[in-house]
């Protein structure tokens, strides 16, 4: 009876499966002191300046937030060298992906994305009765040439996660130049750069140059990752003003809460916190690489704050054994790789605990 009430495309939608919360593991296994390395969160948390600013902002939570996010746009525009008219703020960049689908897709259109990549791109297609074309990764990296080959008259959106989730790989400036030269004017390329601040490779493409040149490009970024504001859900998009204006037509009123707006502005004013977080992440990745090599495990070098590693065992079984030891990671089976796991970088103590538990399980 329920199926008769629900639209067919909604029935096809795969619900998002988040990382297992700490509280659930505590209830399920009756243990405490749990290390969560599943959701790509910043172990340092937010900037102390942001915490202090948000505490003060609590005095005004009886009032609706500024629907235009004026102060945040005023801070972001000079930070990235764009105009305020080129910015849209969302309840996490997830919300902006949803808005992009609503705004630019009609039933029967096509969306192109890599496989595996972030699941919300496919959701944008399914929610709007569109087909999502999955293009396999090549060496765990977006194959932009193959994605361009799949463009048809029906293609409207192409999503590129750079760095990619779950593999942590990036496409380079040269890759992007070749890809953009083949992009028809009717197609919008969405570059999701949620992990932008963690990137270390020198040939990472500057997509804002394409935005400034008026190309059909939307760049998505977030305060959830390196800025440590995941619990407040705040992200933003950068595009030419005409695209932003269209997205604002479907944006919910007061979609970003006032505490998040204040925290984001304060975070931008604390570059030292970003440097600390990036340095900690770099050290953690090197530690993981060394330990994985010592264990004979194949991993993918990452430009994000997580590492994609082949443990050579059923990831679901290893995941459960890690839970019993109080360590939460992400299984690869949900991405189509049943022997892989994705592990977020934590503090050195957290990383050592994960490695110790993994060694014990893989013996």
N, C-alpha and C positions, 0 to 999 in steps of 0.2 A: 504493500500500500504506500509506504514512504517513497519508494522508487518512482511511483507514478507522479508524485508531487515535485520531484527534484529534476531540474534540467539535465539533459543527457550529458552535456559537457562537464557539469559539476560532478556527476558520478564518476567521470574519468579522472578527476583530479586526485593526485596523490598528496595526502596531508603531509605537511612538513614534519620531519622527525627531529626534534632538537636533541642536543646532548643530554645525557641523563643527569638530572639535578642531584646535588649533594644530599638534599633532604630525603630523596627517594632511596638512595643507596643506604643511608642511615637506617631508614625504616625496614628496608628489605633484608639487610644483613646484620643489623644490630651493632654496627661499628661506628666509631667517630674518627676524627682526625683524618678526613678524606682529602685526597689530592685530586682536583678536577683539571684534567688536561685534555678536555674534549671540545671546547667551544671557542677556542682561539681568543680567549680573554687575556687582558694584560695583568700579569701577576703583581705588578707594582700598584695597580689601581690608578685612580685619577690623580691629577695634580693637586697638591695641598692647597694651592690657590683656588682651584675649582671647588674643592670641598668647602672651604671657608665661604666662598661666594654663594654656594648653593644653600648653606645653612642660613645665611641672611635672607635669601630669596624665599625661604619657607614662611616668612612673616606675611607674604602677599599671596599665598596660594588660594585664598578665598576669592581672588579676582581672576577673571579669564586672562590667559596669556595674550601677548601681542601676536595677533594672527599673521602679521607681515614679517615677524622675526627681524624687525628693523635693526636692532643693535648687532645681532649676529651677522646679518648681511653687510652691515657697515664695517665689521671687523674682517669678514672673509674676503670682501672685494679687494682691498689693497694687499691682503696676504697672498693672493694668487694673481694679482694683476688683471682683474676682470671688473666689469661694472656690476652694480647691485642688480641691474635688470637681467643679468646673466645667471642669477642664482635662484634656486628654489630649495627650501628646507623641508625635510620630511621626518616623520616619526620612524627614524631609521631609514637607511637607503632601500630597505625592503618595500616600504610604502611607495617610494618613488618608482620602483620597478612596476608596482601595481598601477600607478597613475600613467606610466608610459604605455602600458598595454591598453588601458581604457581609452587613452587619448588618440593613439595612432593605429590601432588594429580594428579591422572589420571582419565579420565572419568570412572564412574562406581564405584570409591572408596567411602568409607563412612567416614564421620566426626561425632564425638559424642560431644555434648555439653549439658549443663543444660538448663532448661526452667523454668522461664525466665533467660536470661543472656545477655551479650553484643551481639548486632545484627550482628557485623562484622564477627563473627565466621561462622554463617550460610552463609553470603555473600561469604566467602572464598570457601565454598563447592559449592554453586550455580554457581559461576563464572567459576568453573572448571568441571562443569557437574557431580557433585557428590551429593550423598544423605546425608542430615544432619539429624542425629538421635537425636531427642530432648528427654531428660530424665528429667521428672519433678523434681523440688526441693522437698526436704523433710524438713518440718519445715523451709521453705524459705532458705534452705542450700543445697549445692551440695550433692547429694546422690552418693558418689563415688563407693559404692558397686553395685548399680544399673547400673551405667555407665560402670563399668567393666563387668557386666553381658551382656551388649549389644555389646561387642567386637566380631567381626566376622573376617573371612578371608579377608574381604574387607576393614576393618577398617585401616585407615592410620594416622589420627590425632584425638586427644582428647583435647579439650579446657577446661581449668578450670580457671575461674575468681576467684581469691582469694586475697582480698575480692571480693565478687560477686557484680556486678552491675545489677539490681537496689536494692538488698536487704541488702547489707553491711555485709553479713555473711561470715564466714570463715570455711574452713576445717582444722582439726588439724593434728599434726604430726602423731598421731596414725592412723587417717583416710588415710593419704597419704602413710604411710608405707604399709598398707594392700593393697591399690590400686596399688602401684608400684610393689608389689610382683606378681600381676596378669597381668602386662603389657607385652605383647609379644614384642620381639625384633623388629618386623617390624613396630611397632606403635610408634609415637612420641607424648609425652604429652607436651602440651603447657600450662604453668602456667602464666596467665596474672596477674601480681602483680602491677597494675597501682596505687593502693592505699596503697602500702606496708608501706610507711613511717608513715601512720596514725595508723597502727595496734598497739593495746595495749595488747592483750591477750598473755600470756606467752607460750602457746602451739602452736603458729603459726609455720608451718613447714619451715625448711631451705632448700629450693629447690636447692640452690647453691651447697649443699653437693652432690646432685645427679649429677649435672653438672660436678663437680670436679671428681666424680667417673666414669665418662664416660657414664652415662645413656643417653637414648634418651629423653632428657628433654630440652625444651627451656623456659627460664624465660624472660618475658617481663616486662619492667619497663618504666617509663616516667618522663619527667620534666614538664608535663602539670599540675599536681595536686599540691602536696605540695610545689613544687618549683615555681609555679606561672608563668610558661612560656607557657601557653596553646596557646596563639596567635602566637607563633613562631613555633609550631609543631616540637617537638623533643623528641624521645624516643629511647630505645635501647633494644637489646636482648642479652642474655648470654646463650651459649651452648658449647658443645665440638667443637674443631676447625674444624672437618670434616663437621659438620652441618653448621657452620658459612661460611665455604668456599663455600658450595653449595648455600647458600642464597646470597652470594656476586655475584654469577654468574648471578642472575636476578636483582640485585640492579641497579637502575637508576644511571647514572653518576651525580655527584654533587647533590645528593638527599637531603642533609641537608644544609640549608643556613648558611653563615658565621656568621651572627649575633647570630643565635641560638646556634651555636657551642661555641662561646665565652661566651654567657650568661650561658650555661650549666656548663662550666668549673668554672666560677666564683661562680655559685650557690653551687657547691660541696665544695667550699672553705669557705662557710658561714654556718656552722652547727647551729649557733644560730638562724638563720632565720627558719630553720626546727623545732627547739625546740619551738620557739614562735608560729609557725603555728599549731603544734601538740597540744600545750597547749590550744590555742584558740578553736580548734576543740573539745577537750575534754570538755571544759566548755560549749560550745554550745550544744553538745549532751546531757549533763546532764540537761541543761535548757529545751531543747525540751522534753526530757523524762518526766520531772516534769509537764510541761504544758499539754502534751498529757494525762498523767494520770489524771490530774485534770479535763480534758474535757471528760474523759471516753473513750479515743481512744486507740485502740490496735496498738502497734508499734513493730518493730523488732530491738533489740539492734544492733548497727552498729559498725564495725571496720574500717569504711571509713569516709569520710567527708560529709555524707548525711544520712538521716533517711527515712526509708520506713514505712509509716503509713497508716492505714485504717481509712478513715474519715467517712465511713458509708454512703456516698452520691455518686452520679455520679461525678467522678473526673473531667470529662470534664466541667460540669456545675460549679463546685467549682473553677476550674482553670480559667474560664472566669470571675467569680466574683472577684477572686484575681487580675486578670489583671486590672480590673476597679479600683482597689485600689492601683495599681502600684507595685504589687508583682508577680514575675514570678516563677512558680515551674514546676515540670514535672508530667504529668498525668500517672496513672497506666494502663489505657486502652491499651496503646501501648505494654504493657508487658503481657496483658491478665488478668489484675486485675482492673476492672472498678471502684472500690471504693477506690483504693489506690492512694496516691501521693508520689513522692520522693522529699524531700526538702533538698537542700544543706545547710550546716552550713555557716552562715555569721558572721559579727560582731555582738556584743550584740544588738546594735541599730537596725540592719537589722532583727535579729531574733525576737526581740520584736515587730517590725512592722508586721512581718508575723503572729505571734501568735495573735496579736490584730485583724488583718484583718480576720484571720481564725475563731476566736471566733465570730465576728460579722456576718459572713456568716452562721455559723452552729447553731446560736441561733434558 
